[in-house]
Amino acid sequence: MILDYSYKQLLKVAVPMMISGFIQSIVMITDSAFISRYSTDAFDAVGNGGLLYITMYMCLMGMGDGAQIIIARRFGSNQASRIGRIFGTSAITNLILAILLFVLLYFVMPAQIMAYSKYDTLATLQGQFIQIRSFALFFAFITITIQAFFLAKGKTWVVLIAAIITASSNVLMDYVLIFGEYGFPKMGVEGAALASTLADGLGMLFLLIFLLVSEEARNLKLFRNFSFNARSMRELLKVGSPLMLQGFLALATWTVFFIWLERKGQFDLTVSQTIRSIYFLAFVPIWGFAAATKTYVSQYLGAERSEEIPIIQRRIQLLTICLLFVSFHGALFYPKTLVSLINPNELYLEKSAEILQFIVGSIVIFACISVYLQTIHGSGNTLHSMLIELATVFIYSFACYALIVAWEVDVFWIWSVEYIYFISLGGLSILYLKTVDWKNKKV
């Protein structure tokens, strides 16, 4: 049975994911607030090192999104008996990918950071952070596989509880391990990495236990049908690998953006890392409805009710804009207050607040156009969405290079690249949906 698209049901599916995203944003803000009060070098190192980890994590997330789309399509077309094979194949594929990404982060990246970084102190701290944080990939592959299953079913509150467990434990352990409270050693950057990794493990443990005792696992005989299946792997790679590459490209490009900022100067880097820490508040409703959009589009295409998708899109856009105002209005009306929560240093306060207020318009654009990109994802046309992302990333990278490296403009105007990115992404997505027969993709 597919989900209905009443406003109440849309909120029921999306709100748990939004609360989950909000909690993660609060954790990021708390992490940044703690580490900025430890030292500016540590703050910049954790920011850049965290982006490297998230870039690798997005590879796993792309495969998880692929599994979510396929499983949702099976629910929509009443082929639930095939879900166990898809689930098992997704888990094993993500394990292999996690091992490869771990090797890259733990053994290769620290030396690469030392090679390209302008500041040796920052490079050393980043390497320390990355080596500890890389172990979280082994928790992430399990978490993402289980999340994909529950998101495809529309049971998003389970993911919310896992996020609460992860977030609350992360904040507590951050305080204890960064500053060395309650008898623990003062670990600084390494403490921040260890706290986040252990918190990810606790969230994963909850999801795994819940799945083992869940009604869905019993009714679908999920573990009885758990297997690695060549056909399911081909399906997963066909849908998920473009999403994996797309997520990697998007975050890798942002990582390069911050590497170029570091080489331009540490002031610009610190200001921009402060903005990044707050930025994710804006994505709370957007990412919450992104997961909902993929599930709805895939289910309705599976049920051969594609004519109702435009209604779903409009309702999601309206709800996203309304909830964006709730989560991110502070950036427009009291940006200095938000910035001071992250980094109270007067040296960075004024410039950070100006930039935060400036980029609000780009987030509104993203809130409107995100539903179109997610529709392409949900339809299973992930190769085409990857090409759209690739074209957008090329435009974005060219703009970043011109503003940061070639022209060396003020950091305020450097952040105008966000408008370039979202307008390009939205324009290409809309053009695709209007000119290509995307509704008949078989998944």
C-alpha positions in Angstrom: 0.0 0.0 0.0 1.5 3.4 -1.0 1.5 6.5 1.1 -1.1 9.2 0.5 0.1 12.7 -0.2 -2.1 14.7 2.2 -0.2 17.5 3.9 -0.6 15.6 7.2 1.0 12.4 5.7 3.8 14.4 3.9 4.6 16.0 7.3 4.4 12.6 9.0 7.0 11.2 6.6 9.3 14.2 6.5 9.2 15.7 10.0 11.1 12.9 11.7 13.8 13.3 9.1 13.8 17.1 9.7 14.0 16.7 13.4 16.8 14.2 12.8 18.6 16.8 10.6 17.9 19.5 13.1 19.5 17.4 15.9 22.5 16.7 13.7 22.8 20.5 13.0 22.7 21.3 16.7 25.4 18.7 17.2 27.5 20.3 14.5 27.0 23.7 16.1 27.8 22.3 19.5 30.9 20.5 18.2 32.1 23.7 16.5 31.3 25.8 19.6 33.4 23.4 21.8 36.3 23.1 19.4 36.5 26.8 18.6 36.9 27.5 22.3 39.7 25.0 22.5 41.7 26.7 19.7 41.3 28.3 16.3 43.7 25.9 14.7 41.7 23.0 16.0 38.4 24.6 14.8 39.8 24.9 11.2 41.3 21.4 11.3 38.1 19.7 12.4 36.1 21.7 9.8 38.3 20.7 6.9 38.9 17.1 8.2 35.2 16.7 8.8 34.5 17.7 5.2 36.9 15.0 4.0 35.1 12.4 6.1 31.7 13.5 4.9 32.9 13.3 1.3 33.7 9.6 1.7 30.5 9.1 3.7 28.5 10.4 0.8 29.7 7.5 -1.3 28.0 5.1 1.1 25.0 7.4 1.3 24.6 7.3 -2.5 24.4 3.5 -2.4 21.9 3.8 0.5 19.7 6.2 -1.6 19.8 3.7 -4.4 18.6 0.9 -2.1 15.9 3.2 -0.8 14.6 4.0 -4.3 14.6 0.3 -5.3 12.9 -0.9 -2.1 10.3 1.8 -2.3 9.6 0.8 -5.9 9.1 -2.8 -4.7 6.7 -1.7 -2.0 4.8 0.4 -4.6 4.5 -2.4 -7.1 3.6 -5.1 -4.5 6.9 -7.1 -4.9 7.8 -7.1 -1.3 9.2 -10.7 -1.5 12.2 -9.3 -3.4 13.2 -6.9 -0.7 15.3 -9.3 1.4 17.7 -9.9 -1.5 18.0 -6.2 -2.2 18.6 -5.5 1.5 21.3 -8.2 1.8 23.0 -7.1 -1.4 23.0 -3.5 -0.2 24.6 -4.4 3.2 27.4 -6.5 1.6 28.1 -3.9 -1.1 28.3 -1.1 1.5 30.7 -3.2 3.6 33.1 -3.6 0.7 32.9 0.1 -0.1 33.4 1.0 3.6 36.6 -1.0 3.7 38.0 0.7 0.6 37.1 4.2 1.9 38.6 3.4 5.3 41.9 2.4 3.6 41.9 5.7 1.7 41.1 7.9 4.7 43.4 6.2 7.3 46.4 5.3 5.2 46.5 7.7 2.3 44.8 11.0 3.2 47.1 12.2 6.1 50.1 12.3 3.8 48.1 14.0 1.1 46.9 16.7 3.5 50.5 17.4 4.5 51.4 17.8 0.8 48.7 20.3 -0.2 48.2 22.3 3.1 49.7 25.7 3.5 49.9 25.4 7.3 51.7 22.4 8.8 49.9 22.7 12.1 46.5 22.5 10.5 47.6 19.6 8.3 48.9 17.5 11.3 45.7 18.1 13.2 43.5 17.2 10.2 45.5 13.9 9.8 44.9 13.1 13.5 41.2 13.8 13.2 40.7 11.8 9.9 42.5 8.7 11.2 40.2 8.3 14.2 37.1 9.4 12.3 37.6 6.9 9.5 36.6 4.0 11.9 33.1 5.4 11.8 32.7 4.2 8.3 32.2 0.6 9.7 29.2 1.9 11.7 28.0 4.0 8.8 27.5 1.1 6.3 25.2 -0.7 8.7 23.3 2.5 9.6 22.8 3.6 6.0 21.6 0.1 4.9 19.0 -0.1 7.7 17.9 3.6 7.2 17.3 2.9 3.5 14.9 0.1 4.4 12.8 2.2 6.9 12.9 5.3 4.7 11.5 3.3 1.7 8.7 2.0 4.0 8.0 5.6 5.2 8.8 4.7 8.8 11.0 7.7 9.4 10.5 8.0 13.1 12.9 5.1 13.7 15.7 7.1 12.0 14.8 10.0 14.2 15.3 8.0 17.4 18.7 6.8 16.2 19.6 10.5 15.5 18.6 11.5 19.0 20.8 8.8 20.5 23.7 9.7 18.3 23.4 13.4 18.9 22.9 13.4 22.6 25.8 11.0 23.2 28.0 13.0 20.8 27.5 16.3 22.7 28.2 14.7 26.1 31.4 12.9 24.8 32.6 16.0 23.0 32.6 18.0 26.2 34.3 15.2 28.2 36.9 14.2 25.6 37.8 17.6 24.1 38.4 19.4 27.4 39.3 16.4 29.6 36.5 16.5 32.1 35.5 13.9 34.7 38.8 12.2 34.8 39.2 11.8 31.1 42.4 13.0 29.3 42.3 16.4 27.4 42.3 15.2 23.8 41.3 18.2 21.7 41.0 17.3 18.0 41.4 13.6 18.7 38.7 13.8 21.4 36.3 15.4 18.9 36.9 12.6 16.4 36.6 9.9 19.0 33.3 11.3 20.4 31.6 11.5 17.0 32.8 8.0 16.1 31.5 6.4 19.3 28.2 8.3 19.0 27.8 6.9 15.5 28.3 3.4 16.9 25.6 3.9 19.5 23.1 5.1 16.8 24.0 2.1 14.6 23.5 -0.3 17.5 19.9 1.0 18.2 19.0 0.6 14.5 20.3 -2.9 14.3 18.5 -4.0 17.5 15.3 -2.4 16.3 15.5 -4.0 12.9 16.1 -7.5 14.5 12.9 -7.3 16.5 10.8 -5.3 14.0 7.5 -6.4 12.5 8.7 -5.6 9.0 11.7 -7.9 9.3 9.4 -10.8 10.4 6.6 -10.1 7.8 9.0 -9.7 4.9 11.3 -12.6 6.1 14.1 -10.1 5.7 16.9 -12.1 7.2 15.7 -15.4 5.8 15.9 -13.9 2.3 19.1 -12.0 3.2 21.7 -12.9 0.5 24.1 -11.4 -2.0 22.4 -11.6 -5.3 24.1 -10.8 -8.6 20.9 -9.4 -10.2 20.2 -7.3 -7.2 23.7 -6.0 -7.2 23.4 -4.9 -10.8 20.1 -3.1 -10.0 21.7 -1.5 -7.0 24.8 -0.4 -8.9 22.7 0.9 -11.8 20.7 3.1 -9.5 23.1 3.8 -6.7 26.5 4.2 -8.3 25.5 7.5 -10.1 24.1 8.8 -6.8 27.3 7.7 -5.1 29.4 9.6 -7.6 27.1 12.5 -7.5 27.3 12.9 -3.7 31.0 12.4 -3.8 31.4 15.1 -6.5 29.3 17.6 -4.6 31.1 17.3 -1.3 34.6 16.9 -2.9 34.0 20.2 -4.7 33.0 21.8 -1.5 36.1 20.3 0.2 38.3 21.8 -2.6 36.5 25.2 -2.0 37.8 25.1 1.6 41.3 23.9 0.7 41.6 26.9 -1.7 40.3 29.2 1.1 42.9 27.8 3.4 45.7 28.6 0.9 44.3 32.1 0.5 44.5 32.8 4.2 43.4 31.5 7.6 41.1 34.4 8.3 39.0 33.5 5.2 39.0 29.8 6.2 37.9 30.5 9.8 35.1 32.8 8.7 33.9 30.2 6.1 34.1 27.3 8.6 31.9 29.3 10.9 29.4 29.8 8.1 29.5 26.1 7.3 28.7 25.1 10.8 25.5 27.2 10.8 24.7 26.4 7.1 23.4 23.0 7.8 20.4 24.4 9.8 19.1 25.6 6.4 19.2 22.1 5.0 17.0 20.6 7.8 13.7 20.9 5.9 15.3 20.5 2.5 16.9 17.2 3.3 13.9 16.0 5.3 11.7 16.5 2.3 14.4 15.2 -0.1 14.1 11.7 1.5 10.3 12.0 1.4 10.3 13.0 -2.3 12.4 10.0 -3.4 10.1 7.6 -1.5 6.9 9.2 -2.9 8.0 9.5 -6.5 9.3 5.9 -6.5 6.2 4.5 -4.9 3.8 6.4 -7.2 5.7 5.4 -10.3 5.7 1.8 -9.2 1.9 2.1 -8.7 1.6 3.7 -12.2 0.1 7.0 -10.8 2.7 9.4 -12.2 0.0 12.0 -13.0 -0.2 12.8 -9.3 3.5 13.6 -8.9 3.2 17.4 -9.8 0.7 17.8 -6.9 3.2 16.1 -4.6 6.0 18.4 -5.8 4.0 21.6 -5.2 2.9 20.5 -1.7 6.5 19.6 -0.8 7.8 22.9 -2.1 5.2 24.9 0.0 6.0 22.9 3.1 9.7 23.2 2.6 9.6 27.0 2.3 7.4 27.4 5.4 9.7 25.1 7.5 12.8 26.7 6.1 11.7 30.0 7.7 11.3 28.2 11.0 14.8 26.6 11.0 16.8 29.4 9.3 15.1 32.7 10.0 17.9 33.6 12.4 20.4 34.0 9.5 18.2 36.8 8.2 17.1 38.6 11.4 19.9 37.9 14.0 23.0 36.5 12.2 25.4 37.9 14.7 23.7 35.9 17.5 24.0 32.7 15.5 27.6 33.3 14.6 28.6 34.1 18.2 27.3 30.7 19.3 29.8 29.1 17.0 32.8 31.4 17.3 32.5 34.4 19.7 35.9 35.8 18.6 35.3 39.5 17.6 37.8 39.1 14.8 35.5 36.9 12.8 32.1 38.0 14.0 31.2 40.9 11.7 32.3 39.3 8.4 30.7 35.9 9.2 27.4 37.6 10.0 27.4 39.6 6.8 28.0 36.4 4.7 25.4 34.4 6.6 22.7 37.1 5.8 23.9 37.3 2.2 23.5 33.5 1.4 19.9 33.3 2.7 18.5 33.9 -0.8 20.5 31.0 -2.2 19.0 28.6 0.3 15.5 29.8 -0.7 16.3 28.9 -4.3 17.6 25.5 -3.2 14.4 24.9 -1.2 12.3 25.4 -4.4 14.5 23.4 -6.8 15.5 20.5 -4.6 12.2 18.7 -5.3 13.0 18.5 -9.0 16.4 16.9 -8.5 14.9 14.5 -6.0 12.1 13.6 -8.5 14.8 12.6 -11.0 16.4 10.5 -8.2 13.1 8.9 -7.2 12.3 8.0 -10.8 15.5 5.9 -11.0 17.1 8.1 -13.6 20.2 8.5 -11.4 22.7 8.4 -14.3 21.0 11.5 -15.7 20.9 13.2 -12.3 24.7 12.5 -12.0 25.3 14.2 -15.3 23.3 17.2 -14.1 25.4 17.3 -11.0 28.6 16.9 -13.0 27.7 19.9 -15.2 26.8 22.0 -12.1 30.0 21.1 -10.3 32.0 22.1 -13.4 30.3 25.5 -13.4 30.7 25.9 -9.6 34.4 24.9 -9.7 35.2 27.3 -12.4 33.5 30.1 -10.4 35.4 29.1 -7.2 38.7 29.1 -9.0 38.1 32.5 -10.6 37.0 34.2 -7.3 39.4 32.6 -4.9 42.6 31.7 -6.8 42.6 34.0 -9.9 41.0 37.2 -8.7 41.4 36.8 -4.9 38.2 38.7 -4.1 37.0 39.4 -0.6 35.5 36.3 1.2 32.1 37.9 1.2 31.8 37.8 -2.6 33.4 34.4 -2.8 30.3 33.0 -1.1 28.2 34.2 -4.1 29.2 30.8 -5.7 26.3 29.3 -3.7 23.9 31.2 -5.9 25.7 30.0 -9.0 25.5 26.4 -7.8 21.9 26.3 -6.9 20.6 28.2 -9.9 22.6 26.0 -12.2 21.4 22.8 -10.5 17.8 23.9 -10.6 17.8 25.1 -14.1 19.3 21.9 -15.5 16.9 19.7 -13.4 13.8 21.6 -14.6 15.0 21.4 -18.2 15.5 17.6 -17.9 12.0 17.0 -16.4 10.4 19.1 -19.2 12.3 17.6 -22.1 13.0 13.9 -21.2 10.6 11.0 -20.8 11.6 10.2 -17.2 8.4 8.5 -15.9 8.9 5.2 -17.7 12.3 4.2 -16.2 12.3 0.6 -15.1 13.9 -0.1 -11.7 
